[in-house]
Amino acid sequence: MKAFVLGAAVGYVLGAKAGRGRYDQIVRTYRKVADHPAVQGAAGVARAKVGEKVGLGGRSKSATAQNTNGRRNVSEPAYHQP
């Protein structure tokens, strides 16, 4: 617990010294990388493989949003996005 608190304090101090400008630069770089088509494609492949491993296979999200009584899970939207 002490190590976590110490790590959080050190991170806070270093982050405060870096300033808002550096934070904004890191966020811009992250978004640029995350929005790149190659990264998006790799993320889609990874999601599909994880889905196969956990047994979702070819079931759609709407099929997994139904509980055993056939009612929709309230956390899932009732509409389908294109």
NORCOR-V155412 format. One record per residue. N is the residue number from 1. PHI is phi in whole degrees, -180 to 180 (none if undefined). PSI is psi in degrees with one decimal (* if undefined). OMEGA is omega in whole degrees, 0 to 359 (none if undefined). Layout:
[[N:PHI:PSI:OMEGA] [N:PHI:PSI:OMEGA]]
//
This chain:
[[1:none:-39.9:179] [2:-63:-39.5:180] [3:-64:-39.2:179] [4:-64:-46.6:180] [5:-63:-42.7:179] [6:-64:-43.7:179] [7:-63:-40.8:178] [8:-65:-40.3:180] [9:-66:-44.3:179] [10:-64:-43.6:178] [11:-61:-40.1:179] [12:-64:-46.4:182] [13:-64:-46.5:180] [14:-65:-39.2:178] [15:-65:-38.3:179] [16:-68:-35.9:179] [17:-70:-33.9:181] [18:-68:-36.5:176] [19:88:173.8:183] [20:-67:-35.6:181] [21:-60:-45.0:179] [22:-66:-39.3:177] [23:-60:-47.3:180] [24:-62:-38.1:178] [25:-63:-43.1:179] [26:-64:-42.5:180] [27:-65:-42.5:178] [28:-61:-44.0:180] [29:-64:-43.6:179] [30:-60:-46.8:182] [31:-65:-38.3:179] [32:-63:-43.2:179] [33:-70:-45.3:183] [34:-66:-29.7:181] [35:-88:-3.7:181] [36:-67:136.3:182] [37:-57:-36.8:180] [38:-65:-38.9:179] [39:-69:-40.4:178] [40:-62:-42.1:179] [41:-63:-43.8:179] [42:-64:-37.5:179] [43:-66:-38.0:178] [44:-64:-42.6:178] [45:-63:-43.1:180] [46:-63:-42.4:178] [47:-61:-41.8:180] [48:-64:-42.8:180] [49:-67:-39.0:177] [50:-65:-40.5:178] [51:-61:-39.4:177] [52:-66:-39.5:182] [53:-67:-36.3:182] [54:-89:2.4:173] [55:89:15.7:177] [56:-81:-23.6:176] [57:45:-122.0:184] [58:-96:5.9:181] [59:-70:140.2:179] [60:-80:167.1:180] [61:-62:-38.0:181] [62:-66:-31.8:178] [63:-71:-35.0:180] [64:-79:-13.5:181] [65:-83:-1.8:180] [66:-94:138.5:177] [67:-88:-175.1:186] [68:-67:-21.1:179] [69:-89:0.4:180] [70:87:0.1:179] [71:-87:150.5:180] [72:-72:147.8:173] [73:-72:129.6:185] [74:-67:-17.2:179] [75:-81:-11.2:180] [76:-97:139.6:178] [77:-69:148.9:182] [78:-82:-9.4:181] [79:-107:161.8:179] [80:-108:128.9:177] [81:-87:142.1:180] [82:-67:*:none]]
//
